[in-house]
Amino acid sequence: MKTLDQLQQTARTITNLRPAYREILDFYKEVFRVQEESLKDIQLPPIMIEPGLLKIKQKNELPLIDPSEFLIDLKAAARTFADICGLAQALAPGLSANARFLEKALSRTAFDLEALFCALLNRHEKAVQDISRLLDVPAAELSLFGYLSMAPSIRACREQLEIYLAGMPELQKGYCPVCGNPPDLGFLDQDGGQHLHCSFCSHEWKSGRMGCVFCKNNSKDMQHYFFNEEEKEYRVRLCDHCHRFIKLVDLRQMDREFFPDLERIATLHLDMQAREKGYINEGAAGNEAYH
């Protein structure tokens, strides 16, 4: 079990390697600390999947639940929302003004936080835009604060749901077997096996190394990658069939603990390079919200 101290040490190591990420990593490592503290207070009933429905999902290779079915501990999430607003004011100059406004609005119950959570879970972009206009806060920033606040509850649900995957064959799909969302990051383990990291619930699952992780196209002419000699632990795989990309972290090239959320943040330059080349990754779409 990796500890919060190890996460902090890894953040310092990455910052020393890439000083340009100091500000964003200083913010996020404190966000992760607050989320870990919040996780201890989460009180949620288990999400139950009836045996018959589970068999249907297994047979048809469907995710266990839809994201809208995640449960959120509203009290814990509201405290986390306020804490993250405070961190943003202290550590994230680009977010500080709106964070201050949101913290005050929350204390005055000037907006319905539960409605924001519901809109994000149900992927109701119009509802998020409506709240954004009401508060005069960019939707990307509002979504960022909302998701970071819900994350401990989502993690608690995901860890409970993973029990249903025990003993099931690995689907090796390009979507999360828990919630169906796309991966925002992949990694190669010490044996060279490839795994994917869910952009929403952070579940990790095995994926075959051949072909595109999203569309499964296996044509060598359609599959490419790029990397930087100075960052040998990273590479980006590109698919010319579906025009999507996935960042991969090679753990065999690393001498630090692996925390996917830290590596995802410390590789935003790779997302930008891939998008400049014309490729997308829906799972990584919110990574730049901090900026």
Secondary structure, DSSP 8 states (H G I E B T S, - for coil): ---HHHHHHHHHHHHHH-GGGHHHHHHHHHHHHHHHHHHTT---------HHHHHHHHHTT--SS-GGG----HHHHHHHHHHHHHHHHHH-HHHHHHHHHHHHHHHTT-S-HHHHHHHHHTT-HHHHHHHHHHHT--HHHHHHHHHHHHHHHHHHHHHHHGGGGTT------SS-TTT---EEEEEE-TTS-EEEEETTT--EEEE-SSS-TTT----TTTEEEE--TT-TTEEEEEETTT-BEEEEEEGGG--S---HHHHHHTTHHHHHHHHHTT-B-GGGTTTTTT-
